[in-house]
Amino acid sequence: MIELVVVLVVTGILGAVAVGRFFDNSVFEAREYADQVRAIIRYGQKVAVAQNRPIFVIADGNRFALCSAAVCTANNMLTSPAGSNSGSTTSRAQCQIGGNYIAGWMCEAPPAGTVVASNSVNQVGPNGYFYFDALGRPYAKADAANIGVNNPAGAPSTFGVVAGQAALQPLSISVTSGANNIVIVVQAETGNVF
């Protein structure tokens, strides 16, 4: 009888601790969104190389999306290779063009309570974006004037240039939800994402 009571008490304690962790979705939401952001950036780079044209990663703090111009329209948005985005509540609210939700657009918005930050507010933040040229090299928002129709490979990139630092710095994007923080890194020269 004593053994049964001890087993029930231990099971109750473990259950109370596990239930709190089991119902905390912030760990899963942050990881899921970080994986979606990585996939969007990688896909943008691959499309830029495959289609031999610049592809813009719109990272305005409300969403990550892909377009063939700095301002997304129905004519220049990239469609998702899966046929649609996640269709989450926040994606439905943020992945709109002209007030209409576009399900087929390669666009994802962070879940409620998830914060996206970066070491470069021009590339990830209000009105932020960066892009890949036809060779898959990343370019900063400030370089947009250097890329043209007749010069798809563009001029030298300032992506990763930090004042006072000799070496190029990678773009660091952090996705935070609760106490969970996942960091996504985009290398300056190659555009590799990890």
N, C-alpha and C positions, 0 to 999 in steps of 0.2 A: 504494500500500500504506500509506503514512504517513497519507494522508487517511482511509482506512478505519479505521485504528487510532485516530485522533483522534476520528472520529465515534463509534466504539464507546465510547471513554472518556467523552466528553461525554454520550452517551446513558446510560451507567451511572451517572454522577453525578446527572444529572437524575432518573433512575429511583429512585435511593436516596432523594433528597429528596422526590420526589412520593409515593412509596409510604407514607412516614411520615405525610404529611398526608392521603393518601387513606383510610387506615385509622383515622384519628382521628375517631370519630363524635361526639365531644362538641360540635363546632360545630353539627352537624345536629340532635342531640338537644335542645340548648338552644333553638335557633330553633324547632324543631317544638313543643316544650312551651310556649314563650312564645306562639306563634300559637294553640295550643289554649286557653291561659288567656285571651287576648284574646277569642277567639270565645265562650267560656263567659260572660265578663262582659257582653259585648255582647248575647248572647242573653238573659241574665237581665234586662237592662234592657228589652229589647223585649217580653219576655213580661209583665213587670210592667205596662207600658203597655197592651198588648193585652188582658190579662185583668183590668185595673183592680184589682190587688191587690199587696201586697208580695211580692217574690221575694228570697230570701236567697242570697248567694254564700258558701258555706262554704269558707273558706280557712285550714284548720287546720295547714298546713305539710306534711301528708301528701297532700293532694288539693285540687282546686278542684271544687266541685259546686254544683248548684242545687236548692233546695227552697223550698216555700212557708211554711216555718217555720224557726226557728233550729236545731231539732233534726230531722234528717232521719229519716223513717220511710218505709215502703213506700207509705203513703197520701199523702205530701206531696212526694215527689221529682218532679223534672221529667224527662220523658223526652227523650232526644236527638232532634233533628229528623232526624238521619240513621238513626235506628232503633237505634243502639248506639254505645257509646263505642269507643275504640281497641282495647280488649281486651288491652292490653300486660300484661306480667307484673306490673308495679307497680300498674296500674289494677285488675287482678283481685284483688290483695291488699288495696288500700285502698278500693275502691268497693264496699263491702259494707254491707248492712243486716241486722242480726240474724244475722251470721255467713255470709250468703249473698251471693255476687257478683251484682250486678244489671247485666247487659250493656246494658240499654236506658236506664240512668240517665245524665243529662248530668253526668258525673263523669270526671275525669282525674287521674292521679297522676304525679308527676315521675319520669323515668327514674332508674335507679340512678346515683349520682354527681352528680345535679343538685340544687342547693341553691336554695331559694326564700327570699328575705328581703324585708323591707319597712320603710318609715319609720314604720309603725304596727303594733306587735305585737298590738294588740287586734283589728285588722282582718285581718291576715295573720300567723298564728303559732298557737301552741297554743290551741285552742278559739276561734280567730279567725273572724270573719265580718263582712260588711257587707251592706246590702240596698238595694234600689231600691223607692221607693214607687210608687203607681199613676200618678204623673206622670213616672216615670223618674229622679227625683232620688236621689242616693246618700245613705245614712244610715249613721252609725257604729254599731258594736255597742252603745255606751252609749245610743243612741236607741231601742232595741228596745221599751222600755216605753211610748214615746210613740205607737206605731202600734197601732191597734186595728181591730177589724172595722168599727166605725161611723165610723172616721176613716181611710180608706185613704191619704189624702195626708199624714197625720201632722203632727207639730209641727215647728218649725224644726230643721234638721239641724245636728249638730255635726261632720259629716264634713268633714275638712280644717281643723278648728280646732286650732291649736297654741298652747300657752301662751306669752305674750310676743310673739306675732306678730299684727299687725293684719289682714293678708290671709290668706284661706283657702289652705291648702297642698294640692296634689294628693296622692293616694295613689300612692306610687312602689313598684312591685314589681319586684325584680330576680331574674332567673333566671340562675344561674351554673352552668356545667359546664366544668371545667378552667379554661382561661384566658379563656373566653368568657363575657361578661356581656351580657344583653339586659334592658333596662329597659322596663316597662310602666307607663304613667301613666293614672290615673283622675282626671279633673278633678272638683273639689269641688262646683261648682254644677250642672254639666250631666250629669255622669256619663260624658262622652265618654271613650273609651278609645283610646289610641294608643301 
